[in-house]
Amino acid sequence: TNLRPALVDNFPRIETEQGLSRINGLFRHGWMIAPAMIEEAIEAAFKLPMLAQS
């Protein structure tokens, strides 16, 4: 208990290197914002929008 996956600034972060992407710092809200973070990571990796914005 009392262990939450948060970064020092409390903002989630997507870090990419050659052949590796990491999404960290989602804290307790990860289950809500993980889909948006994954979409953003995929867009950044492939330089393409994944879903149409409405």
Secondary structure, DSSP 8 states (H G I E B T S, - for coil): -------TTS--EEEEETTEEEEE--GGGHHHHHHHHHHHHHHHHHTS-SS---
